[in-house]
């Protein structure tokens, strides 16, 4: 499951013109560490909702990788 | 009408109003009731408006019957994309609009926070892929895109070279500022055109004033930020290319003087017809 999340993060990074990363950690901040802007975070949310058939934002905004892991 | 053509200012307002109405209809609410989960009022924030007018705004005639049609879709719960078309017998103008939502900081317009409406049911169709108008915006803002292409128009995006022309613009609060003291989205293209005309009117061989000779065929506004009513703006002309005997392609930027942050990039094609 963690690999899939990394794939999704890297796909969003690629669409945003950013190089892929080899690993992600729960404490990583989506904006500061993964360099995702607001449009990229919106894309990440849509991709996660589709991939995990869930509503990632149902319990509020996501700030870190850990916030995502808890909800998928 | 304005300057013998369809008023671009009016058209931007009309396109924006249609877009906003479609959002409110889809969310089954009034705009003043749009709030986030902490009950802060949400305001529409235009991210990009691309206007394609064929043959140009000059082709819309006074008293012509016009029809406005629109469709809207969303990407997630916060990003909305619409296509609004104004048609007369002789002309067609198509606007593609992208918006998000913002929560206002009551003391500082440079600190708008992103927001998302709290809704139980959203009737606006959802797309699963970020529309091109949004992906281009993201890549341009990140300076990953080298050129912006629309049909035959190719805009260079390099801003490292010295601008061709630069001027300061004093905000007209009675005209440029909206009801909640933000720089009005429809003011950006007019500020751009006003400054652009100052440059072109100094050129030789122009038979009459620029604003009464050349009309918008294409206008693409990338909104980056807002400013306070007390701020001053700087317009910079980055690219000016003659496409043919009747058309110019122009790319420019608008910055706020308080911190020199770019608040918009504007790409235009103006034609004599």
Interface residues (C-beta under 8 A of the other chain):
Chain A: X15 X16 X17 X18 X37 X38 X39 X40 X42 X43 X45 X46 X50 X57 X60
Chain B: X37 X75 X76 X77 X78 X79 X100 X114 X116 X128 X130 X134 X135 X137 X138 X139 X141 X142 X144
